[in-house]
């Protein structure tokens, strides 16, 4: 099991809602859903994640109409409608770099991978 799957299982065990994204997640969605993820967010998932979180905040657990997800349930994977890629990237807010300790991130990444990328 990958680190993301382990983290998903730990978060789920604490009652958290879990959405996962990334290349390995998209290639192996069943593993992440089985580990406790509520949803796999496909591709560049900013808008899908926004829709997903808004549903959760409203208490709306019906995710089948949120485009760009893979959901688990009933022993199979369920793909929601395809989400069209965002055409105007200027619609996205600037990253909140002030919330990230970049040097600690650099050290952790370099320690784990031998180089920073």
Contact map, one row per residue, 1 for C-alpha under 8 A:
111011000000000000000000000000100000000000000000000000000000000000000000000000000000000000000000000000000000000000000
111111000000000000000000000000000000000000000000000000000000000000000000000000000000000000000000000000000000000000000
111111100000000000000000000000000000000000000000000000000000000000000000000000000000000000000000000000000000000000000
011111110000000000010000000000010000000000000000000000000000000000000000000000000000000000000000000000000000000000000
111111111000000000000000000000110011100000000000000000000000000000000000000000000000000000000000000000000000000000000
111111111100000000000000000000000010000000000000000000000000000000000000000000000000000000000000000000000000000000000
001111111110000000000000000000000000000000000000000000000000000000000000000000000000000000000000000000000000000000000
000111111111000001010000000000010011100000000000000000000000000000000000000000000000000000000000000000000000000000000
000011111111100000000000000000000011100000000000000000000000000000000000000000000000000000000000000000000000000000000
000001111111110000000000000000000000000000000000000000000000000000000000000000000000000000000000000000000000000000000
000000111111111111000000000000000000000000000000000000000000000000000000000000000000000000000000000000000000000000000
000000011111111111000000000000000001100000000000000000000000000000000000000000000000000000000000000000000000000000000
000000001111111100000000000000000000000000000000000000000000000000000000000000000000000000000000000000000000000000000
000000000111111100000000000000000000000000000000000000000000000000000000000000000000000000000000000000000000000000000
000000000011111110000000000000000000000000000000000000000000000000000000000000000000000000000000000000000000000000000
000000000011111111000000000000000000000000000000000000000000000000000000000000000000000000000000000000000000000000000
000000000011001111100000000000000000110000000000000000000000000000000000000000000000000000000000000000000000000000000
000000010011000111110000000000000001111000000000000000000000000000000000000000000000000000000000000000000000000000000
000000000000000011111000000000000000111110000000100000000000000000000000000000000000000000000000000000000000000000000
000100010000000001111100100000010000101110000000000000000000000000000000000000000000000000000000000000000000000000000
000000000000000000111110110000000000000111101000000000000000000000000000000000000000000000000000000000000000000000000
000000000000000000011111110000000000000001100000000000000000000000000000000000000000000000000000000000000000000000000
000000000000000000001111111000000000000000000000000000000000000000000000000000000000000000000000000000000000000000000
000000000000000000000111111100000000000000000000000000000000000000000000000000000000000000000000000000000000000000000
000000000000000000011111111110010000000100000000000000000000000000000000000000000000000000000000000000000000000000000
000000000000000000001111111110000000000111100000000000000000000000000000000000000000000000000000000000000000000000000
000000000000000000000011111110000000000000000000000000000000000000000000000000000000000000000000000000000000000000000
000000000000000000000001111111110000000000000000000000000000000000000000000000000000000000000000000000000000000000000
000000000000000000000000111111111000000100000000000000000000000000000100000000000000000000000000000000000000000000000
000000000000000000000000000111111100000000000000000000000000000000000001000010000000000000000000000000000000000000000
100010000000000000000000000111111110000000000000000000000000000000000000000000000000000000000000000000000000000000000
000110010000000000010000100111111111100100000000000000000000000000000000000000000000000000000000000000000000000000000
000000000000000000000000000011111111111100000000000000000000000000000011000000000000000000000000000000000000000000000
000000000000000000000000000001111111100000000000000000000000000000000001000000000000000000000000000000000000000000000
000011011000000000000000000000111111100000000000000000000000000000000000000000000000000000000000000000000000000000000
000010011001000001000000000000011111110000000000000000000000000000000000000000000000000000000000000000000000000000000
000010011001000011110000000000011111111100000000000000000000000000000000000000000000000000000000000000000000000000000
000000000000000011100000000000001001111100000000000000000000000000000011000000000000000000000000000000000000000000000
000000000000000001110000000000001000111110000000000000000000000000001111000000000000000000000000000000000000000000000
000000000000000000111000110010011000111111000000000000000000000000001110000000000000000000000000000000000000000000000
000000000000000000111000010000000000001111101001100000000000000000011100000000000000000000000000000000000000000000000
000000000000000000001100010000000000000111111000000000000000000000011100000000000000000000000000000000000000000000000
000000000000000000001100010000000000000011111000000000000000000000010000000000000000000000000000000000000000000000000
000000000000000000000000000000000000000001111100000000000000000000000000000000000000100000000000000000000000000000000
000000000000000000001000000000000000000011111111100000000000000000010000000000000000000000000000000000000000000000000
000000000000000000000000000000000000000000011111110000000000000000000000000000000000000000000000000000000000000000000
000000000000000000000000000000000000000000001111111000000000000000000000000000000000010000000000000000000000000000000
000000000000000000000000000000000000000010001111111100000000000001111000000000000010000000000000000000000000000000000
000000000000000000100000000000000000000010001111111110000000000000000000000000000000000000000000000000000000000000000
000000000000000000000000000000000000000000000111111111000000000000000000000000000000000000000000000000000000000000000
000000000000000000000000000000000000000000000011111111100000000001000000000000000000000000000000000000000000000000000
000000000000000000000000000000000000000000000001111111110000001001000000000000000000000000000000000000000000000000000
000000000000000000000000000000000000000000000000111111111000000000000000000000000000000000000000000000000000000000000
000000000000000000000000000000000000000000000000011111111100000000000000000000000000000000000000000000000000000000000
000000000000000000000000000000000000000000000000001111111111111000000000000000000000000000000000000000000000000000000
000000000000000000000000000000000000000000000000000111111111100000000000000000000000000000000000000000000000000000000
000000000000000000000000000000000000000000000000000011111111000000000000000000000000000000000000000000000000000000000
000000000000000000000000000000000000000000000000000001111111000000000000000000000000000000000000000000000000000000000
000000000000000000000000000000000000000000000000000000111111100000000000000000000000000000000000000000000000000000000
000000000000000000000000000000000000000000000000000000111111111000000000000000000000000000000000000000000000000000000
000000000000000000000000000000000000000000000000000000110011111000000000000000000000000000000000000000000000000000000
000000000000000000000000000000000000000000000000000000100001111110000000000000000000000000000000000000000000000000000
000000000000000000000000000000000000000000000000000100100001111111000000000000000000000000000000000000000000000000000
000000000000000000000000000000000000000000000000000000000000011111100010000000110000000000000000000000000000000000000
000000000000000000000000000000000000000000000000000000000000011111100000000000011000000000000000000000000000000000000
000000000000000000000000000000000000000000000001001100000000001111111000000000011000000000000000000000000000000000000
000000000000000000000000000000000000000000000001000000000000000111111000000000011110000000000000000000000000000000000
000000000000000000000000000000000000000011101001000000000000000001111100000000111110000000000000000000000000000000000
000000000000000000000000000000000000001111000001000000000000000001111110000000111000000000000000000000000000000000000
000000000000000000000000000010000000001111000000000000000000000000011111000011110000000000000000000000000000000000000
000000000000000000000000000000001000011100000000000000000000000100001111100011110000000000000000000000000000000000000
000000000000000000000000000001001100011000000000000000000000000000000111111111000000000000000000000000000000000000000
000000000000000000000000000000000000000000000000000000000000000000000011111111000000000000000000000000000000000000000
000000000000000000000000000000000000000000000000000000000000000000000001111100000000000000000000000000000000000000000
000000000000000000000000000000000000000000000000000000000000000000000001111110000000000000000000000000000000000000000
000000000000000000000000000000000000000000000000000000000000000000000001111111000000000000000000000000000000000000000
000000000000000000000000000001000000000000000000000000000000000000000111101111100000000000000000000000000000000000000
000000000000000000000000000000000000000000000000000000000000000000000111100111110000000000000000000000000000000000000
000000000000000000000000000000000000000000000000000000000000000100011110000011111000000000000000000000000000000000000
000000000000000000000000000000000000000000000000000000000000000111111110000001111100000000000000000000000000000000000
000000000000000000000000000000000000000000000000000000000000000011111000000000111110000000000000000000000000000000000
000000000000000000000000000000000000000000000000000000000000000000110000000000011111000000000000000000000000000000000
000000000000000000000000000000000000000000000001000000000000000000110000000000001111100000000000000000000000000000000
000000000000000000000000000000000000000000000000000000000000000000000000000000000111110000000000000000000000000000000
000000000000000000000000000000000000000000010000000000000000000000000000000000000011111000000000000000000000000000000
000000000000000000000000000000000000000000000010000000000000000000000000000000000001111110000000000000000000000000000
000000000000000000000000000000000000000000000000000000000000000000000000000000000000111110000000000000000000000000000
000000000000000000000000000000000000000000000000000000000000000000000000000000000000011111100000000000000000000000000
000000000000000000000000000000000000000000000000000000000000000000000000000000000000011111110000000000000000000000000
000000000000000000000000000000000000000000000000000000000000000000000000000000000000000111111000000000000000000000000
000000000000000000000000000000000000000000000000000000000000000000000000000000000000000111111000000000000000000000000
000000000000000000000000000000000000000000000000000000000000000000000000000000000000000011111100000000000000000000000
000000000000000000000000000000000000000000000000000000000000000000000000000000000000000001111110000000000000000000000
000000000000000000000000000000000000000000000000000000000000000000000000000000000000000000011111000000000000000000000
000000000000000000000000000000000000000000000000000000000000000000000000000000000000000000001111100000000000000000000
000000000000000000000000000000000000000000000000000000000000000000000000000000000000000000000111111100000000000000000
000000000000000000000000000000000000000000000000000000000000000000000000000000000000000000000011111101000000000000000
000000000000000000000000000000000000000000000000000000000000000000000000000000000000000000000001111110000000000000000
000000000000000000000000000000000000000000000000000000000000000000000000000000000000000000000001111110000000000000000
000000000000000000000000000000000000000000000000000000000000000000000000000000000000000000000001111111001000000000000
000000000000000000000000000000000000000000000000000000000000000000000000000000000000000000000000011111111000000000000
000000000000000000000000000000000000000000000000000000000000000000000000000000000000000000000000100111111100000000000
000000000000000000000000000000000000000000000000000000000000000000000000000000000000000000000000000011111110000000000
000000000000000000000000000000000000000000000000000000000000000000000000000000000000000000000000000011111111000000000
000000000000000000000000000000000000000000000000000000000000000000000000000000000000000000000000000111111111100000000
000000000000000000000000000000000000000000000000000000000000000000000000000000000000000000000000000001111111110000010
000000000000000000000000000000000000000000000000000000000000000000000000000000000000000000000000000000111111111000000
000000000000000000000000000000000000000000000000000000000000000000000000000000000000000000000000000000011111111100000
000000000000000000000000000000000000000000000000000000000000000000000000000000000000000000000000000000001111111111110
000000000000000000000000000000000000000000000000000000000000000000000000000000000000000000000000000000000111111111110
000000000000000000000000000000000000000000000000000000000000000000000000000000000000000000000000000000000011111111100
000000000000000000000000000000000000000000000000000000000000000000000000000000000000000000000000000000000001111111000
000000000000000000000000000000000000000000000000000000000000000000000000000000000000000000000000000000000000111111110
000000000000000000000000000000000000000000000000000000000000000000000000000000000000000000000000000000000000111111110
000000000000000000000000000000000000000000000000000000000000000000000000000000000000000000000000000000000000111011111
000000000000000000000000000000000000000000000000000000000000000000000000000000000000000000000000000000000100110011111
000000000000000000000000000000000000000000000000000000000000000000000000000000000000000000000000000000000000000000111
